[in-house]
Amino acid sequence: MAEPVRPRVRPEAVIGLLERLVAVPSVNPVLVPGGGGEAEIAGVLADACRALDLEVTVEDALPGRPNVVAVLRGRDRRRGRSLLLNGHTDTVGAAGMERPFAPARRDKRLYGRGAFDMKASLAAMVGAVAALREARVAPLGDVILTFVIDEEYLSAGTEAVARRYRADAAIVTEPTAMRLCLAHKGFVWARIRTEGRAAHGSDPVAGVDAIAHMGRVLAAIDRLDREVLPRSQHPLVGRPSVHASLIEGGEGLSTYPPACTLDVERRTLPGETVDGVRSELIAIVDGLRATDPAFRATVEITGSRPGLEVNPSAPIVHALDGACRRVTGQRPPHIGVAYWCDAAILAQHEMPTVVFGPSGDGAHAAVEYVDLPSVTACAQIFAETIEAFCGTDDASADVSL
């Protein structure tokens, strides 16, 4: 009996696509007015996926800023599982970079804006499906590639995907240095406003200093961060935190300030809630009011994103672990990260989601590069993860997770 044909990624095809992607200036136009946006790079990715005979949808998530969704339909979706792979097409700006959109290969690295964050991962996603197609491996369940806009700002692209598509699991292909990320922090943004009373600076009886009152709030937030929050620890992402981000108040040197506004960011552990953070801040305000009847303040939540945590025994973790062992010879380290990414949005929609991608450095920096061997390794790992998770009729594939 003939041995089954295994998918084999073509490194030059993957790297060639990566170079084409880096050459497209897809700077997020919200971050940099006049930035190129994602329309041109969406066209490159759509064409690459159509060449693989995938079902391709190009649809604006914001005006003039399209997502690309490419689907490899499963042969028997009743027996197989579906898997969604997600990566963002926008980048931050390129100020201070030399020739940011002229990809350059040097010493097994590729340099350019977006090479690491995260066009290498987009190329690896396409390369993985190309390898399956060339080997005539037809997964039982659907494979959904999602190339999304706006991750660098408000994640409108992944929000749009999550409203329309469902899968049994997802991989966000952000670069992780070939480590398997199972958790990340969330955040809550809050605005605290203290109220004073305007009066001439020479009249301390009439005036109430809202900035001085905010000083008490700042001291309480500092105590919260130093003394209370370190008592909570997560095994993968560590402790929660809070910091003062922006402050504004006052009308003039000779006027008691009638109001002061403070914006704070509270980084949350997986499982912490917006209501919990709101209560934490309201308790600070209430405590200060109890000691000074003249103290007046309000708390408003202005934004939030949840943390991420996936069960380490989830089938997608098992499938990706196994693929890594086959490709690299070792199990990937399981990690958590402090930053937030789109994985939490997908997980909120009942898709167990992990984060895994290539190695490199310089995300958002003046020098950015990706390690090319890790890019092709990731593509091979994605191909073998698809086989294992989505299922095939090949008895050597792990479909009994």
C-alpha positions in Angstrom: 0.0 0.0 0.0 1.4 3.4 -1.0 2.4 5.8 1.8 0.1 8.8 2.1 1.4 12.1 0.6 2.2 14.5 3.4 1.9 18.2 2.9 5.2 19.9 2.4 5.5 23.7 2.5 7.5 25.4 -0.3 9.8 27.9 1.5 10.4 30.1 -1.4 6.7 30.4 -2.2 6.0 31.5 1.4 8.9 33.9 1.5 8.0 35.3 -1.9 4.5 36.0 -0.8 5.9 37.6 2.4 8.0 39.9 0.3 5.1 41.0 -1.8 3.1 41.7 1.4 5.8 43.8 3.0 6.1 45.8 -0.2 2.5 47.0 0.2 2.3 50.0 2.6 -0.7 48.9 4.7 -0.3 51.5 7.5 -3.5 51.9 9.6 -5.0 55.2 8.5 -6.4 55.9 11.9 -2.9 55.8 13.5 -1.2 57.7 10.7 -3.5 60.1 8.7 -2.9 59.4 5.1 -1.8 55.8 5.8 -2.3 53.4 2.9 -4.8 51.2 4.7 -5.6 47.6 3.9 -7.3 47.6 0.5 -4.2 46.9 -1.6 -2.9 44.1 0.6 -6.3 42.6 0.7 -6.2 42.3 -3.1 -2.8 40.5 -2.9 -4.1 38.0 -0.4 -7.4 37.5 -2.2 -5.6 36.7 -5.4 -3.2 34.3 -3.6 -6.2 32.5 -2.1 -8.2 32.4 -5.4 -5.1 30.8 -7.0 -5.6 27.9 -4.5 -9.3 27.6 -5.5 -10.5 28.7 -2.1 -13.9 30.4 -1.6 -12.8 34.1 -1.2 -14.9 36.9 0.2 -13.6 40.5 0.3 -15.8 42.7 2.4 -15.4 46.1 4.0 -15.2 46.0 7.8 -14.9 49.8 7.7 -15.4 52.0 4.7 -12.7 51.3 2.2 -10.9 48.9 4.5 -11.7 45.2 3.6 -11.3 42.0 5.4 -10.4 38.9 3.3 -12.0 35.6 4.3 -10.8 32.5 2.3 -12.5 29.1 3.0 -11.3 25.6 2.2 -14.5 23.6 2.5 -14.3 20.4 4.3 -15.2 17.1 2.6 -17.3 15.8 5.5 -18.2 18.5 8.0 -20.3 16.1 10.1 -17.1 14.1 10.9 -14.5 16.8 10.9 -13.9 20.0 12.9 -13.5 23.5 11.6 -10.5 25.7 12.3 -10.2 29.4 11.8 -6.7 31.1 11.4 -6.6 34.8 11.9 -4.0 37.5 11.2 -4.1 41.3 10.7 -3.1 43.2 7.6 -2.6 46.6 9.0 0.7 48.0 10.4 1.8 50.9 12.5 3.6 53.8 10.9 7.1 53.7 9.5 8.5 57.0 10.8 12.3 56.7 11.3 12.7 53.6 9.1 14.9 53.4 6.1 13.0 52.0 3.1 10.3 50.4 5.2 8.4 48.9 2.3 11.5 47.5 0.4 11.8 44.0 1.9 15.4 43.0 2.4 16.8 39.6 3.1 19.9 39.5 5.3 21.3 36.5 7.3 18.1 34.4 7.2 16.1 37.5 8.2 13.6 39.6 6.2 13.5 43.3 7.2 10.7 45.8 6.6 7.7 47.3 8.3 5.2 44.6 9.1 7.6 41.7 8.3 7.3 40.5 12.0 4.1 42.1 13.0 2.5 40.3 11.2 2.8 39.7 7.5 5.1 36.7 7.9 2.2 35.0 9.6 -0.2 35.9 6.8 2.2 34.3 4.3 2.5 31.2 6.5 -1.3 30.8 6.6 -1.5 30.8 2.8 1.5 28.6 2.6 0.0 26.0 4.9 -3.2 25.7 2.8 -1.1 25.7 -0.4 0.8 22.7 0.9 -2.4 20.8 1.7 -3.7 21.6 -1.8 -0.5 20.4 -3.5 -0.5 17.2 -1.5 -4.2 16.7 -2.3 -5.0 16.5 1.5 -8.6 17.4 1.9 -9.5 18.1 5.5 -12.9 16.8 6.7 -13.8 20.1 8.4 -13.6 23.7 7.0 -10.5 25.7 7.2 -11.2 29.4 7.4 -8.4 31.9 6.8 -9.3 35.4 8.0 -7.1 38.4 7.0 -8.4 41.3 9.0 -8.0 45.1 9.3 -7.5 47.4 12.2 -5.9 45.2 14.9 -3.5 48.0 15.6 -6.3 50.3 16.7 -9.8 48.9 17.6 -9.9 45.5 16.0 -12.8 46.3 13.8 -11.7 43.5 11.4 -11.8 40.6 13.9 -15.0 42.0 15.4 -16.6 41.7 12.0 -15.3 38.2 11.5 -16.6 37.1 14.9 -20.1 38.3 14.0 -20.2 36.2 10.8 -18.1 33.1 11.2 -17.9 30.2 13.6 -15.3 27.5 14.0 -14.6 24.7 16.5 -11.3 26.5 17.4 -9.1 29.3 16.2 -5.4 30.2 16.0 -4.4 33.9 16.0 -1.0 33.9 14.2 0.6 36.8 16.0 4.4 36.3 16.4 5.2 34.3 19.6 8.7 33.1 18.8 7.3 29.6 18.2 5.8 29.4 21.6 2.2 28.5 22.2 0.3 31.3 24.0 -2.6 30.1 26.1 -3.4 33.3 28.0 -3.1 37.1 27.8 -4.2 40.0 29.9 -7.2 42.2 29.2 -7.7 45.9 30.0 -10.2 48.4 31.3 -10.0 52.1 30.6 -11.7 54.4 33.2 -12.1 58.1 33.6 -12.3 59.7 37.1 -13.5 63.2 37.4 -13.1 65.3 40.5 -15.3 68.3 41.1 -14.1 71.5 42.7 -15.4 75.1 42.8 -13.9 77.9 40.8 -12.8 80.9 42.7 -10.1 83.5 42.7 -6.8 82.2 43.9 -6.8 84.7 46.7 -10.0 83.3 48.2 -9.4 79.9 49.8 -12.7 80.0 51.6 -14.7 80.1 48.3 -12.5 77.9 46.2 -12.3 74.0 46.2 -9.3 72.6 44.4 -10.3 69.7 42.1 -6.6 69.0 41.3 -5.7 68.6 44.9 -8.6 66.2 45.3 -7.3 64.2 42.3 -4.0 64.0 44.1 -5.7 61.9 46.7 -7.1 59.7 44.0 -3.7 59.2 42.5 -2.2 58.3 45.9 -5.0 55.7 46.3 -4.4 54.2 42.9 -0.7 54.0 43.7 -1.5 52.1 46.9 -3.9 49.8 44.9 -1.1 49.0 42.4 1.7 48.5 45.0 -0.2 46.8 47.9 -3.4 45.2 46.7 -3.1 44.0 43.1 0.2 42.0 43.6 -1.8 39.6 45.8 -3.5 38.3 42.7 -1.3 36.2 40.4 -1.9 34.1 37.3 0.5 31.3 36.5 1.1 32.4 32.9 0.6 36.2 32.9 1.5 37.3 36.4 -0.2 40.1 38.3 -2.8 42.7 37.3 -1.8 46.3 37.3 -3.2 49.9 37.2 -1.5 53.1 36.1 -2.5 56.8 35.6 -2.4 57.5 31.8 -3.7 61.0 31.2 -4.6 64.0 33.4 -6.2 67.4 32.7 -7.5 70.2 34.8 -7.4 73.8 35.8 -8.3 77.1 34.1 -5.5 79.5 35.1 -2.8 80.2 37.6 -5.0 82.4 39.7 -8.1 80.3 39.7 -9.0 77.4 41.9 -9.6 74.5 39.4 -13.3 73.5 39.2 -12.6 70.1 37.7 -9.9 67.6 37.0 -10.0 64.5 34.8 -7.8 61.4 35.1 -7.8 58.5 32.6 -6.4 55.2 34.0 -5.7 51.9 32.5 -6.3 48.7 34.6 -4.6 45.6 33.1 -6.8 42.6 34.0 -6.2 38.9 34.5 -8.2 36.4 32.6 -11.6 36.1 34.4 -11.5 39.6 35.8 -14.5 41.7 34.8 -15.4 45.3 34.0 -17.8 45.4 36.9 -15.1 44.2 39.2 -12.8 47.0 38.1 -15.6 49.6 38.3 -16.3 48.5 41.9 -12.6 48.8 42.7 -12.4 52.4 41.6 -15.8 53.4 43.1 -14.5 52.0 46.4 -11.6 54.4 46.2 -13.9 57.4 45.5 -16.3 56.4 48.2 -13.5 56.0 50.7 -12.2 59.5 50.0 -15.7 61.0 50.2 -16.2 59.4 53.6 -13.2 61.2 55.0 -14.0 64.6 53.4 -17.6 65.7 52.7 -16.3 68.3 50.2 -14.8 65.6 48.0 -16.8 64.9 44.9 -15.9 62.5 42.1 -17.4 60.2 39.4 -16.1 57.1 37.7 -16.8 56.2 34.1 -15.7 53.2 32.1 -14.6 54.3 28.7 -13.4 51.0 27.1 -12.4 47.5 27.8 -11.2 44.2 26.3 -11.3 40.8 28.1 -8.3 38.6 28.9 -7.8 35.2 27.2 -7.3 31.8 28.7 -7.7 28.5 27.0 -7.8 25.1 28.6 -4.3 23.5 28.1 -6.1 20.2 27.4 -8.2 21.7 24.6 -8.1 19.8 21.3 -6.5 22.7 19.5 -3.7 22.8 22.0 -3.2 19.1 21.6 -3.2 19.3 17.8 -0.7 22.3 17.7 1.6 20.6 20.3 1.7 17.5 18.1 2.4 19.4 14.9 5.2 21.3 16.6 6.8 18.1 17.8 6.7 16.6 14.3 8.1 19.7 12.6 10.7 20.9 15.2 11.3 17.8 17.3 10.1 19.4 20.5 7.0 20.5 22.3 6.5 24.3 22.2 6.7 26.1 25.5 3.3 27.1 26.8 3.3 30.8 27.7 1.1 33.8 28.6 1.7 37.4 27.5 0.9 40.7 29.1 -0.3 42.4 25.9 -3.8 42.1 24.5 -4.6 40.7 21.0 -7.6 39.7 18.9 -7.6 36.2 20.3 -9.9 37.3 23.1 -12.5 38.5 20.7 -12.7 35.1 19.0 -12.7 33.3 22.4 -15.7 35.5 23.5 -17.6 33.9 20.6 -17.1 30.4 22.0 -14.1 29.5 19.8 -11.2 28.1 21.9 -8.4 30.2 20.7 -4.6 30.0 21.0 -1.8 32.3 19.7 1.2 31.0 17.8 3.5 32.5 15.2 7.1 33.0 14.1 10.2 34.6 15.6 11.8 38.0 15.0 11.9 41.4 16.6 11.1 45.1 16.1 7.3 45.2 16.3 6.5 49.0 16.1 10.2 49.8 16.1 12.5 51.5 13.6 14.2 48.2 12.7 11.8 45.2 12.2 12.6 41.8 11.0 11.3 38.2 11.0 13.4 35.0 11.2 12.7 33.3 7.8 13.3 29.6 8.9 10.6 30.2 11.6 8.2 31.5 9.0 8.4 28.3 6.9 8.3 26.2 10.1 5.1 27.9 11.1 3.6 27.3 7.7 4.4 23.6 8.1 3.1 23.5 11.6 -0.2 25.2 10.5 -0.6 22.6 7.7 -0.1 19.7 10.1 -2.3 21.3 12.8 -5.1 21.6 10.2 -4.7 17.9 9.3 -4.8 16.8 13.0 -7.6 19.1 14.1 -9.9 19.1 11.2 -9.4 15.4 10.4 -8.6 13.5 7.3 -9.3 10.0 6.1 -5.6 9.2 6.6 -5.2 6.9 9.5 -1.9 8.5 10.4 -3.6 11.8 11.2 -4.6 12.4 14.8 -8.4 12.8 14.6 -9.3 11.2 18.0 -8.4 14.2 20.2 
